[in-house]
Amino acid sequence: MGAILEAAMEVQGVFLEEVLGSKTKIRILYTLFKRDKESYFEKELAIACGSSVSEVNRQMNSLVEFGLVLYHKEGRLKIYKLNPAHFLYKPLKDLFTVSG
């Protein structure tokens, strides 16, 4: 395991597996970190990740609750973006940049 990942797992007692607990979450975070877009509608994020909208919605709820992802609504549309102020933002950005 890389030093960045190990450091991220120890920060403030939060275990990274809670953030990356599913393949869908990994795909979502990979998409959010690797793409040039700042924010995504829920449906376009699902398409980019190759997942259903309902699965993206289910996984995004925990990422939003954890604070790593921010969201707001425009009418009935949910719009998601990464929270650069979150303490895991930089380690995860480094991880997804190195791994991709």
TORNUGU-835816 format. One record per residue: x, y, z of N, C-alpha, C in turn; residue in three letters. Coordinates in steps of 0.001 Angstrom, whole numbers, plus 500000, padded with zeros to 6 digits. Layout:
N
XYZXYZXYZALA/...
This chain:
100
500852498824500000500000500000500000500896501238500000MET/500548502234499199501360503435499088501301504303500327GLY/502316505136500484502407506013501647501241507000501699ALA/500802507475500545499676508419500516498421507742501041ILE/498164506532500573496985505801501012497046505491502501LEU/498211505059502983498364504766504400498137506016505248GLU/498694507133504823498510508385505561497046508786505572ALA/496391508635504461494974508992504376494140508130505310ALA/494513506853505449493748505950506308493878506328507783MET/494979506945508147495213507278509540494708508663509936GLU/494470509526508989494086510908509283492801510930510088VAL/492856511552511245491725511761512141490955510486512443GLN/491622509349512401490988508091512776489951507586511783GLY/489871508171510604488892507732509612489528506676508732VAL/488847505565508543489384504496507705488905504685506279PHE/489840504644505369489551504904503969488567503911503378LEU/488509502707503931487562501744503383486114502201503537GLU/485838503078504485484493503629504610484155504514503418GLU/485164505189502877484956506057501718484922505224500446VAL/485836504276500323485969503493499095485353502102499246LEU/484241502008499924483639500720500255483011499955499110GLY/482937500506497915482327499780496804482984500168495485SER/482829499286494503483376499573493178482712500807492577LYS/481427500983492844480727502153492313481303503436492899THR/481584503450494205482189504635494818483546504927494199LYS/484310503883493950485624504073493345485469504671491952ILE/484525504151491171484283504700489833483819506153489902ARG/482954506449490856482458507822491023483611508759491348ILE/484415508398492334485531509255492729486554509378491614LEU/486820508275490928487740508329489794487230509329488758TYR/485960509252488445485359510158487465485449511602487942THR/485099511846489187485124513212489711486542513785489740LEU/487521512960490088488897513447490165489567513549488795PHE/489251512657487876489967512597486607489363513456485494LYS/488099513739485557487463514493484477487677515981484669ARG/487587516710483582487794518157483633486583518915484161ASP/485433518255484180484222518936484634484287519197486134LYS/483783520349486529483771520675487954482619519982488682GLU/481474519846488010480322519219488650479571518356487642SER/478762517452488182478011516507487362476559516439487819TYR/475666516343486854474304515954487160474350514469487513PHE/473431514037488350473420512650488794473386511666487614GLU/472569511963486618472437511049485476473724510998484650LYS/474364512131484408475594512092483615476727511430484381GLU/476721511538485706477717510833486513477486509324486406LEU/476228508904486436475902507483486294476379506953484937ALA/476149507718483886476586507309482547478106507217482492ILE/478798508218483027480265508237483009480856507070483804ALA/480138506636484848480619505549485701480151504175485241CYS/479222504138484293478678502856483848477794502206484884GLY/477104503026485678476221502528486732474823503085486540SER/473880502514487268472521503038487222472425504313488059SER/471442505133487749471219506358488517470918506014489975VAL/470130504966490200469786504601491585471013504160492374SER/471934503441491733473163503026492425474059504224492721GLU/474185505141491779474971506358492009474347507150493153VAL/473037507277493142472346508001494207472631507373495563ASN/472550506071495635472786505355496903474212505599497406ARG/475187505521496512476576505708496914476909507167497214GLN/476301508063496469476571509490496688476067509960498041MET/474990509361498523474476509758499837475544509628500911ASN/476300508526500883477332508355501914478520509292501682SER/478870509550500416479972510475500129479609511907500528LEU/478349512273500348477877513600500769477863513669502295VAL/477343512622502931477298512592504400478698512665504993GLU/479656512027504346481047512033504787481706513395504560PHE/481136514196503654481653515538503408482627515647502245GLY/482952514526501625483902514541500515483273515101499239LEU/481978514935499099481253515428497930480178516401498402VAL/480035517489497661478992518486497919477914518331496856LEU/476684518685497215475654518652496194474645519757496432TYR/473985520128495349472856521051495442471852520645494379HIS/470678521194494496469611520858493560469287522060492691LYS/469010521773491439468454522749490511467149522131490023GLU/466053522580490589464774521930490299464808520528490868GLY/464586519550490007464619518149490447465980517496490223ARG/466915518218489631468228517665489311469196517822490479LEU/469917516755490778470972516806491792472299517017491084LYS/473087517952491606474389518270491019475460518027492081ILE/476468517236491720477522516840492645478871517408492215TYR/479698517717493222481086518095492962481918517750494189LYS/483212517618493984484127517313495084484261518510496016LEU/484532518222497272484755519256498272486270519388498493ASN/486905520395497886488361520523498014488822520868499430PRO/487911521254500308488283521565501688488322520312502576ALA/487834519179502081487821517945502870489251517450503074HIS/489533516901504249490902516501504575491411515339503721PHE/490537514567503093490990513487502216491055513885500747LEU/490677515111500429490656515537499030492033515383498378TYR/493057515960498970494398515917498356494949514500498289LYS/494911513709499377495428512338499262494685511512498199PRO/493367511687498129492615510933497124492903511444495716LEU/493048512741495574493396513290494261494737512737493811LYS/495715512708494723497025512146494400496904510656494028ASP/496107509930494771495911508501494524495296508257493157LEU/494229508980492830493560508763491556494376509319490380PHE/495197510311490618496055510836489564497169509833489251THR/497746509229490294498815508249490120498267506974489489VAL/497069506538489939496545505252489488495957505312488086SER/495705506479487555495059506545486250495998506966485235GLY/
